[in-house]
Amino acid sequence: MARFQANSFSQDMRQQANTALMELDKGLRSKVVGEQCESILRFESLFDRFPFPIVINSAYLKLSDVFREGTNFLRLCVWKLTQRSIGHLEKIMNIDEVVKRLFSVTHSNDPVARALTLRMFGSLASIVSERKNVHQCSVGFGWLCCHVINAYVLFRVSASLKTHDRIELEAAIFATNKLCESSGSFASSVCDEIAEMIQGLATPVPVKLKLLPIFQNMYHSAETATRVRQLCITLLPSHPAEDFVLIALHTLTKLATSALLGTIPQIELLLGYMKRDPRSLIKQKALRDLDTLAQKSPHMWDKQHVIELWEAVYGADDEELQICGFIVMNTLAHSVAVLHLQRNGLIWRNADELCYHTNPSIASLSCGVFSCLPSKAISDDQREELTSALESAFLLCAVSSPPDGRAKPLKLVLSSLVQVATKWPGLTTRFSQLLADMLPSCNLDICLFVIRCLSVLSGINCEGVRKSLLVPDLTKIVETAQKTETDNANEIVVTVAALLLRINQSEHKSHEKFTASLQPWFDSQVACVSGWVAYRLAREAAQQGYHELAFGILSKLTNMVSSVRLVYWMRGITKVCSAESMLLKPTSLESLKKVLPDSIAALYEGVTEIKASSSSVKSMDFQSRYCGLRTDLLEAHDQLFASCTSLFTCPPPALAAAGEKSHFSSEMESCVEIFQGVASGYQALYESLFDADSTTLNNILVYSILCISESHSLNCCDHCFYWWQAPTQL
């Protein structure tokens, strides 16, 4: 039955794809240009709906005919479509036929048509370069298509330079750049030709500036990358113009990060321009390229590089240069290069001047550098100095103007506060008090960042944050945001809700008491916000363990969704929250035994609803498996309770025969097998997840270890009980 449904589904999809393709083909054959353009543009939605090789191959055969026989405007539409459908080009099977039809346009006398053909070849570079034996290419033209295209592109670059046709020249450069990125052999063959053009006196300077970035894609072989680097370095002294130096330095940086060769010489080259070149733009560009190298290869930096960078940045007169330099230092501080900063005592000599700078960007970046240092490298006096500097930087960023320009420095300062609080949790109360005191005087945009920081600090030391905050202040901020109808009003509501759930978790040990204390506030927010914001509130409550609160919110949202699949999903998670809330109410073991069957039944209903919400587009396999394992775990505990009860209802005989096991021992063995099966299920789920976050993986791993531990404990108890029952067997 399932096979019949799958075949029926595939036949329906094939029929729908053929129908859509015939409709678009009819539009392509129309004599009205507008209908032809509309059909070409609709091919993009066809590829997204039916991403099958046979559909895409047939479509591109038709589009290549339009490109060969149509006008330049139709060719432009086909090229734009190809640009937006790069991900589907690998599914073209008849590459030789497509290229053959496109190549016929190269003999046109129209330079615009030739330019569009070059751009098409550049867009198809990923499938025509170095793919002679792929996609069933024939031995004839298909076997030589990449060599013909490479030779043609080189010819058109040379011809365009001679004819000074700007459109065809830019198209040839575009195609060369794309082919060099995809083909190592083409990059090696074109290297000398482009080098000769750049070094030639007949080549105009604007053309040289457009040809130079092609070198950054010649990273396929170490020999080519080394040759290109030596060429660019020899060109720098002979072309000291600012535009040429900027492009050459950036090209060398990109080449170093892609080829993984010449990183250290490139760092030294950029530091040299940073120290010796007086032009501000070149210094800024050198610092931005140094930041790129710090992100890609921080392990290649040594102590001398860090010292030279620090001296150059600290001695700069321009604040923009200092900001760019401290961005590089901040990147290095968040990497393995922090060891060089740790061993460098020079940075602490200028700490007071930098961390207390009047520019919020410089102050925040400097604090960020010092906050990344290991705790063992910071003395008690330096820790107090860093704490005071962070407080000063926060106040500066919170009150400085304009508001639009202080968001990034403020985020960096708050991130540094969290880093310092993580190293020394005792400072959480001090930081929380500072942030809480500033909340009433900050605008709503700043309040959002501050509340998020308080929420993170509450995860480090919840008690310290709770003592510093007043709940009325938070609710007042929410009311102000809703009255002013700002863009961040919904974010403020969700962030405040998450913070309230965290800081009150330590105050109210009973979930029922806490839910009753904040239930009216949550009900009022759910009534005045959108359905999506209410769903986020329920999700925050469920993440913090307040399933009864989440159940109350989700129950109101079940009938507010727009599709049947989402109705099943809402019902499923509502049932899951209901089941979990049942487990939180019992206060004794006897009451837990009574609610456990009801909780298991609710979980079964939830798993069924979640499975029903699955579709071919959105699979709910993980959600259903995870909730199913949760059900199995509760059933295992229910079976354990029943087995323990059987010890009273069916006690073992006073003295057992040799080798004879009691009813209780058999029940214990059954429980051991059940827990081992649940542990295997969690382990299989853990191994099947390749894109899950670390928190989810750790949670699944903990459940697996818990089940294994319980099975071992029950097995030991069973053996001890057996020895006690039959002491003669010892």
C-alpha positions in Angstrom: 0.0 0.0 0.0 2.8 2.4 0.9 4.7 1.5 -2.3 1.5 2.2 -4.3 1.1 5.6 -2.7 4.7 6.5 -3.3 4.4 5.5 -7.0 1.2 7.5 -7.3 2.8 10.5 -5.7 5.8 10.4 -8.0 3.5 10.0 -11.1 1.5 13.0 -10.0 4.7 15.1 -9.5 6.0 14.0 -12.9 2.7 14.9 -14.6 2.6 18.3 -12.8 6.2 19.0 -13.9 5.5 18.1 -17.5 2.3 20.3 -17.6 4.2 23.3 -16.1 7.1 22.8 -18.6 4.7 22.6 -21.5 3.0 25.8 -20.5 6.3 27.6 -20.2 7.4 26.2 -23.6 4.3 27.6 -25.1 5.2 31.0 -23.7 8.7 30.8 -25.1 7.3 30.1 -28.6 5.1 33.1 -28.5 5.8 36.0 -30.8 5.1 38.5 -28.1 8.3 39.6 -26.3 6.5 40.2 -23.1 5.1 36.7 -22.9 8.5 35.2 -23.7 10.2 37.2 -20.9 7.4 36.2 -18.4 8.0 32.5 -19.3 11.7 32.8 -18.8 11.2 34.4 -15.4 8.7 31.7 -14.3 11.4 29.0 -14.8 12.9 30.0 -11.5 9.7 28.9 -9.6 9.6 25.8 -11.7 13.1 24.8 -10.6 12.1 25.4 -6.9 8.9 23.3 -7.2 10.4 20.5 -9.3 14.2 20.3 -8.6 14.6 17.2 -10.7 17.5 16.7 -13.2 15.2 15.7 -16.0 13.1 18.9 -15.6 16.1 21.2 -15.3 17.9 19.6 -18.2 14.9 19.9 -20.5 14.4 23.5 -19.4 17.9 24.5 -20.1 17.9 22.9 -23.5 14.8 25.1 -24.3 16.5 28.2 -22.8 19.7 27.7 -24.8 17.6 27.7 -27.9 16.0 30.9 -26.9 19.5 32.3 -26.2 20.7 31.3 -29.6 17.7 32.5 -31.6 16.3 35.3 -29.5 17.1 39.0 -29.0 19.7 40.5 -26.7 16.9 41.3 -24.2 15.9 37.7 -24.1 19.5 36.7 -23.7 19.8 39.0 -20.8 16.7 37.4 -19.2 18.2 33.9 -19.6 21.5 35.1 -18.1 19.7 36.6 -15.1 17.8 33.4 -14.6 21.0 31.4 -14.7 22.5 33.7 -12.0 19.6 33.1 -9.7 19.6 29.3 -10.3 23.3 28.5 -9.6 22.3 25.8 -7.2 20.4 23.8 -9.9 23.1 23.9 -12.7 24.7 20.7 -11.4 21.6 18.8 -12.5 22.1 19.6 -16.2 22.9 16.3 -18.0 23.4 17.4 -21.6 26.1 20.0 -20.9 27.7 19.5 -24.4 24.4 20.3 -26.1 23.8 23.4 -24.0 27.3 24.7 -24.6 27.1 24.0 -28.3 24.0 26.1 -28.7 25.4 28.9 -26.7 28.7 28.9 -28.5 27.1 29.6 -31.8 26.3 33.1 -30.6 30.1 33.9 -30.2 30.3 34.3 -34.0 27.9 37.2 -34.0 28.9 40.6 -35.1 27.0 42.2 -32.2 29.4 42.9 -29.3 26.5 42.9 -26.8 25.5 39.4 -27.9 29.1 38.2 -27.5 29.2 39.9 -24.1 26.1 38.1 -22.9 27.5 34.9 -24.2 30.7 35.4 -22.1 28.6 36.1 -19.1 26.6 32.9 -19.6 29.9 31.0 -19.8 31.0 32.6 -16.6 27.8 31.6 -14.9 28.1 28.1 -16.2 31.8 27.9 -15.1 31.0 25.4 -12.3 29.8 22.8 -14.8 31.9 23.4 -17.9 35.3 23.8 -16.4 37.4 20.6 -15.8 34.3 18.4 -16.2 35.2 16.5 -19.4 33.9 13.1 -18.3 30.9 14.2 -16.2 27.2 14.3 -17.1 27.7 11.9 -20.1 29.6 14.4 -22.3 30.3 13.0 -25.8 33.8 12.5 -27.2 33.3 15.3 -29.7 32.6 18.9 -28.8 31.6 17.9 -25.2 35.0 16.5 -24.5 36.7 19.8 -25.7 34.0 22.2 -24.6 36.0 23.6 -21.6 39.2 24.0 -23.7 37.2 25.8 -26.4 35.5 28.1 -23.9 38.8 28.9 -22.1 40.5 29.7 -25.4 37.5 31.8 -26.5 37.5 33.8 -23.2 41.2 34.5 -23.5 40.7 35.6 -27.1 37.8 37.9 -26.2 39.8 39.5 -23.4 42.7 40.3 -25.8 40.3 41.4 -28.5 38.3 43.6 -26.2 41.5 45.3 -25.0 42.3 46.1 -28.6 38.8 47.3 -29.6 38.2 49.1 -26.3 34.6 47.8 -26.2 33.7 48.4 -22.6 30.7 46.0 -22.4 32.5 43.1 -23.9 35.6 43.8 -21.9 33.7 43.7 -18.6 31.9 40.5 -19.7 35.3 38.9 -20.6 36.7 39.8 -17.2 33.6 38.5 -15.4 33.9 35.1 -17.3 37.7 34.9 -16.6 37.1 35.5 -12.9 34.4 32.8 -12.7 36.4 30.3 -14.7 39.6 30.9 -12.6 37.5 30.3 -9.5 36.3 26.9 -10.8 39.2 25.7 -12.9 42.8 25.3 -11.7 44.1 24.5 -15.2 42.4 27.6 -16.7 43.8 29.8 -13.9 47.3 28.4 -14.6 47.0 29.0 -18.3 45.5 32.5 -18.1 48.0 33.7 -15.4 50.8 34.7 -17.8 48.3 36.3 -20.2 46.8 38.6 -17.6 50.2 39.4 -16.1 51.3 40.6 -19.5 48.2 42.7 -19.9 48.7 44.3 -16.4 52.4 45.0 -17.0 51.9 46.2 -20.5 52.1 50.0 -21.1 49.2 49.8 -23.7 46.7 48.6 -21.1 44.8 51.5 -19.5 44.9 51.9 -15.7 41.2 51.3 -15.2 41.4 48.0 -17.1 44.4 47.0 -14.9 42.3 47.7 -11.8 39.6 45.4 -13.1 42.0 42.6 -14.1 43.9 42.6 -10.8 41.2 41.0 -8.7 41.2 37.9 -10.9 44.5 36.9 -9.2 42.7 36.2 -5.9 41.0 33.2 -7.5 44.3 31.6 -8.6 44.8 29.5 -5.5 44.3 26.0 -6.9 48.0 25.2 -7.0 50.9 26.3 -4.8 53.0 27.1 -7.9 50.4 29.4 -9.4 49.6 31.1 -6.1 53.3 31.8 -5.5 53.8 33.1 -9.0 50.8 35.5 -8.7 52.0 36.7 -5.3 55.5 37.5 -6.5 54.0 39.3 -9.5 51.7 41.5 -7.4 54.5 42.4 -5.0 56.7 43.5 -7.9 53.9 45.6 -9.2 53.4 47.5 -6.0 56.5 49.7 -6.2 56.0 50.5 -9.8 52.3 51.4 -9.3 52.1 53.6 -6.2 48.7 55.0 -7.0 46.2 54.7 -4.1 43.6 52.7 -6.1 46.1 50.2 -7.4 47.7 49.7 -3.9 44.2 49.2 -2.3 43.2 46.6 -4.8 46.6 44.8 -4.9 46.7 44.5 -1.1 43.2 43.2 -0.9 43.9 40.7 -3.7 47.0 39.4 -2.0 45.0 39.0 1.3 42.3 37.0 -0.4 44.9 34.9 -2.1 46.6 34.2 1.2 43.4 33.2 2.9 42.4 30.9 0.1 45.7 29.3 -0.8 46.9 29.0 2.8 50.3 30.1 1.5 52.1 33.3 2.3 50.0 34.3 5.3 53.0 35.4 7.4 54.6 37.4 4.6 51.2 39.0 3.9 50.9 40.0 7.6 54.3 41.6 7.5 53.5 43.4 4.2 50.3 44.9 5.6 52.0 45.9 8.9 54.7 47.6 6.8 52.1 49.6 4.9 50.4 50.4 8.1 53.6 51.9 9.6 55.2 53.5 6.6 52.5 54.6 4.2 51.1 58.1 5.2 47.8 57.7 3.3 44.9 57.1 5.7 42.8 55.0 3.3 45.6 52.6 2.7 46.2 52.2 6.4 42.5 51.5 7.0 42.5 49.0 4.2 45.6 47.3 5.6 43.9 47.0 9.0 40.7 45.5 7.5 42.8 43.0 5.6 44.7 42.2 8.8 41.4 41.6 10.5 40.5 39.1 7.7 43.8 37.3 8.3 43.2 37.3 12.1 39.8 35.6 11.5 41.1 33.0 9.0 44.6 32.3 10.4 45.0 33.5 13.9 47.6 30.7 14.6 49.9 32.3 12.1 50.4 35.4 14.2 53.4 35.6 16.4 54.3 37.8 19.4 56.2 40.3 17.2 53.3 40.8 14.9 51.0 41.6 17.9 53.5 44.1 19.4 54.0 45.9 16.1 50.2 46.1 15.6 49.6 47.4 19.1 52.3 50.1 18.8 51.0 51.2 15.4 47.4 51.4 16.6 48.2 53.1 19.9 50.4 55.7 18.2 47.9 56.5 15.5 46.5 60.1 15.6 43.3 59.2 13.7 40.6 57.7 15.8 39.2 55.8 12.8 42.5 54.1 12.5 42.5 53.3 16.2 39.0 51.8 15.9 40.1 49.6 12.9 43.2 48.5 14.8 41.4 47.6 17.9 38.9 45.6 15.9 41.9 43.5 14.8 43.1 43.2 18.3 39.7 42.2 19.5 39.6 39.4 16.8 43.0 38.2 17.9 41.9 38.2 21.6 39.0 35.9 20.8 41.3 33.3 19.2 44.4 31.3 20.0 46.5 34.4 19.5 45.3 35.6 23.0 48.4 33.8 24.3 50.6 36.5 22.7 48.5 39.2 24.4 48.7 37.4 27.7 52.5 37.4 27.6 52.7 41.0 26.4 53.0 43.4 29.4 52.9 46.4 27.1 49.1 46.4 26.7 48.5 46.9 30.5 50.6 50.1 30.4 48.0 51.8 28.2 44.9 50.2 29.8 43.8 53.3 31.7 44.1 55.6 28.7 42.3 53.3 26.3 39.5 51.8 28.5 38.5 55.2 29.7 38.6 56.8 26.3 36.0 59.4 25.4 35.2 57.6 22.2 32.7 54.8 22.9 34.0 52.6 20.1 37.6 52.7 21.3 36.6 52.2 25.0 34.4 49.2 24.2 36.9 47.6 21.9 39.7 48.1 24.5 37.6 46.6 27.2 36.8 43.7 24.9 40.5 43.0 24.4 41.3 42.9 28.1 38.2 40.9 29.0 39.3 38.0 26.7 42.5 37.5 28.7 42.6 34.4 30.9 41.8 34.8 34.5 45.2 33.5 35.6 46.9 36.2 33.6 45.0 39.0 35.5 46.0 40.0 39.0 43.5 41.2 41.6 44.4 44.8 41.1 44.1 44.4 37.3 40.7 42.7 37.8 39.4 45.6 39.8 40.7 48.0 37.2 39.1 46.1 34.4 35.8 46.0 36.3 35.8 49.7 36.9 36.7 50.3 33.2 33.8 48.1 32.1 31.3 50.0 34.3 32.6 53.3 32.9 32.4 52.1 29.3 28.9 50.9 29.8 27.8 54.3 31.2 29.5 56.0 28.3 27.8 53.8 25.7 24.4 54.0 27.4 24.3 57.8 27.5 26.3 58.9 24.5 24.7 60.2 21.4 23.5 59.6 18.7 21.5 56.5 19.7 22.0 54.8 16.3 25.8 54.8 16.7 26.1 53.3 20.1 24.3 50.0 19.6 27.5 48.1 18.5 29.8 49.5 21.2 27.1 48.8 23.8 26.7 45.2 22.6 30.5 44.7 22.9 30.6 46.2 26.4 27.7 44.0 27.5 29.4 40.9 26.0 32.6 41.8 27.9 30.6 42.1 31.1 29.3 38.6 30.6 32.8 37.3 29.9 34.2 38.8 33.1 31.2 37.6 35.1 31.8 34.1 33.7 35.4 34.1 34.9 34.5 35.6 38.3 30.8 34.8 39.2 31.1 37.0 42.3 31.0 40.1 40.1 27.5 39.2 38.8 25.7 41.0 41.6 27.8 44.2 41.0 27.2 44.2 37.3 23.5 43.4 37.8 23.0 46.3 40.2 24.7 48.6 37.7 22.4 47.4 34.8 19.3 47.5 36.9 20.0 51.1 38.1 20.3 52.2 34.5 17.1 50.6 33.2 14.7 53.4 34.2 16.7 56.1 32.5 17.5 54.3 29.2 15.5 54.4 26.1 13.7 51.3 24.9 16.4 50.2 22.4 19.1 50.3 25.1 16.7 48.6 27.5 16.4 45.6 25.2 20.2 45.1 25.2 20.4 45.5 28.9 17.6 43.1 29.7 19.2 40.5 27.4 22.4 40.9 29.3 20.6 40.5 32.6 19.0 37.3 31.3 22.4 35.9 30.4 23.8 37.0 33.8 20.9 35.2 35.5 22.2 32.0 34.1 25.5 32.6 35.8 24.3 33.8 39.2 20.5 33.9 39.4 20.4 34.9 43.0 22.6 38.0 42.4 20.4 39.2 39.5 17.2 38.6 41.5 18.4 40.8 44.4 19.3 43.7 42.0 16.1 43.8 40.0 12.6 44.9 40.8 9.7 43.2 38.9 7.7 46.5 38.7 10.5 48.1 36.8 10.5 45.4 34.2 6.7 45.4 33.8 6.7 49.2 33.5 9.2 48.9 30.6 6.9 46.5 28.8 3.9 48.9 29.3 5.9 51.8 28.0 7.0 49.8 24.9 3.5 48.7 24.1 2.1 52.3 24.5 4.7 53.8 22.2 4.4 50.9 19.7 8.1 50.7 18.9 9.6 48.2 16.6 11.2 46.3 19.5 8.0 46.1 21.6 7.5 42.4 20.9 11.2 41.6 21.6 11.0 43.5 24.9 8.0 41.5 26.0 9.6 38.1 25.2 13.0 39.1 26.8 11.3 40.4 30.0 9.2 37.3 30.2 12.4 35.1 30.0 14.1 37.2 32.6 11.2 37.0 35.0 11.0 33.3 34.6 14.7 32.9 35.5 15.0 35.3 38.4 11.9 34.0 40.1 13.0 30.4 39.8 15.2 30.6 42.8 12.6 32.6 44.8 9.7 30.2 44.4 10.8 26.6 44.7 7.2 25.5 44.0 6.3 25.8 40.3 2.6 26.0 41.2 3.2 29.0 43.5 5.3 30.8 40.9 2.7 30.2 38.2 0.0 31.6 40.3 2.1 34.7 41.0 2.8 35.6 37.4 -0.2 34.0 35.7 -2.2 37.3 35.5 0.7 39.1 33.9 1.2 36.4 31.3 -2.5 36.3 30.6 -2.6 40.1 30.1 0.3 39.9 27.6 -1.1 37.0 25.7 -4.4 39.0 25.3 -2.7 42.0 23.7 0.1 40.5 21.6 0.1 38.6 18.3 -0.2 34.9 18.1 3.5 34.5 17.2 4.6 36.5 20.3 2.3 34.5 22.5 3.8 31.3 21.1 7.3 32.6 21.9 6.2 33.3 25.5 4.9 29.7 25.8 8.2 28.4 24.4 10.2 30.4 26.9 8.0 29.1 29.7 8.4 25.5 28.5 12.2 25.9 28.3 12.4 27.1 31.9 10.3 24.2 33.1 7.0 26.0 33.7 4.9 23.6 31.6 1.6 24.5 33.2 2.1 28.1 32.2 3.0 27.0 28.7 0.0 24.7 28.5 -2.3 27.6 29.4 -0.9 29.8 26.6 -0.8 27.1 24.0 -4.4 26.0 24.7 -5.6 29.4 23.5 -3.5 29.4 20.4 -4.5 26.0 18.9 -7.4 27.4 16.9 -5.5 30.5 15.7 -3.1 28.8 13.2 -3.7 28.9 9.5 -3.1 25.3 8.3 -4.0 21.8 9.2 -0.4 20.8 9.8 0.1 23.6 12.2 -3.1 22.6 14.1 -1.7 19.1 14.6 1.6 20.6 15.8 0.0 23.0 18.3 -2.1 20.1 19.6 0.9 17.9 19.9 3.0 20.4 22.0 0.0 21.3 24.0 -0.4 17.6 25.0 3.3 17.3 25.8 3.2 20.4 28.0 0.1 19.0 29.7 1.8 15.7 30.4 4.9 17.4 31.8 2.8 19.7 34.0 1.1 16.6 35.5 4.5 15.3 36.7 5.3 18.6 38.5 2.2 18.6 40.7 2.8 15.4 42.9 4.5 16.0 46.2 4.9 12.3 47.2 5.7 9.0 45.6 2.1 7.8 45.9 0.7 10.8 44.2 3.3 10.4 41.4 2.2 6.8 40.8 -1.4 8.1 40.3 -0.6 10.8 37.8 2.0 8.8 35.8 -0.5 6.8 33.7 -2.4 10.0 32.8 0.9 11.7 31.8 1.9 8.7 29.6 -1.5 8.8 27.9 -1.2 12.5 27.2 2.3 12.0 25.8 1.0 9.3 23.5 -1.6 11.7 22.2 1.0 14.3 21.7 3.3 12.0 19.8 0.5 11.0 17.5 -0.4 14.7 16.8 3.2 15.6 16.1 3.6 12.7 13.7 0.4 13.9 11.9 2.0 17.4 11.5 4.8 16.0 9.5 5.0 16.6 5.7 7.4 16.1 2.8 8.6 19.7 3.2 8.9 19.8 7.0 9.7 16.5 8.7 8.9 16.0 12.4 11.1 12.9 12.7 13.3 14.3 15.5 10.4 15.8 17.5 8.3 12.6 17.3 11.3 10.3 18.2 12.3 12.5 21.1 8.8 12.7 22.6 8.4 8.9 21.9 11.6 8.2 23.9 10.3 10.4 26.7 7.1 8.3 26.7 9.2 5.1 26.8 11.2 6.4 29.8 8.0 7.2 31.8 6.6 3.8 30.9 9.8 2.2 32.1 9.4 4.0 35.5 5.8 3.0 35.6 6.8 -0.6 35.1 9.4 -0.2 37.8 6.7 1.0 40.2 4.5 -1.9 39.4 7.4 -4.4 39.9 8.2 -2.9 43.3 4.5 -3.2 44.2 4.5 -6.8 43.3 7.0 -7.4 46.1 4.2 -6.8 48.5 1.3 -8.4 46.6 3.4 -11.5 45.6 6.2 -12.0 48.2 8.9 -14.6 47.4 8.9 -17.8 49.4 11.0 -18.0 52.6 13.5 -20.3 51.0 13.9 -20.7 47.3 15.1 -23.9 45.5 18.4 -23.9 43.8 18.3 -22.0 40.5 14.7 -20.9 41.0 13.8 -17.2 40.6 11.0 -15.4 42.2 8.3 -13.4 40.5 10.0 -10.2 41.7 13.4 -11.2 40.2 11.7 -11.8 36.8 10.0 -8.4 37.0 13.4 -6.8 37.8 15.0 -8.4 34.8 12.2 -7.1 32.6 12.7 -3.6 33.9 16.4 -3.9 33.2 15.7 -4.8 29.6 13.3 -2.0 29.2 15.7 0.6 30.5 18.5 -0.8 28.3 16.1 -0.5 25.3 15.3 3.2 26.1 19.1 3.9 26.5 19.7 2.3 23.1 17.0 4.5 21.6 18.5 7.7 23.0 22.0 6.6 21.8 20.6 5.9 18.3 18.9 9.3 18.3 22.2 10.9 19.4 24.1 9.3 16.6 21.6 10.3 14.0 21.7 14.0 14.7 24.3 15.9 12.6 23.0 19.4 12.8 21.8 19.7 16.4 23.2 22.2 18.9 25.4 21.2 21.8 22.7 21.7 24.4 20.3 19.3 22.7 23.1 16.7 22.2 24.1 16.9 25.9 20.5 16.6 27.0 20.0 13.4 24.9 23.4 12.0 26.2 22.3 12.7 29.8 19.1 10.7 29.3 21.0 7.9 27.8 23.5 7.7 30.7 20.6 8.0 33.1 18.9 4.9 31.6 22.1 2.9 31.6 22.8 3.8 35.2 19.3 2.8 36.2 19.5 -0.5 34.4 22.8 -1.3 36.1 21.4 -0.3 39.5 18.4 -2.5 39.1 20.6 -5.4 37.9 22.7 -5.1 41.1 19.6 -4.9 43.3 18.2 -8.0 41.6 21.4 -9.9 42.3 21.5 -8.8 45.9 17.9 -9.8 46.4 18.6 -13.2 44.9 21.6 -13.8 47.2 19.5 -12.7 50.2 16.7 -15.0 49.1 19.0 -18.1 48.6 22.0 -17.7 51.0 22.9 -21.3 50.5 23.9 -20.5 46.9 26.6 -18.0 48.0 
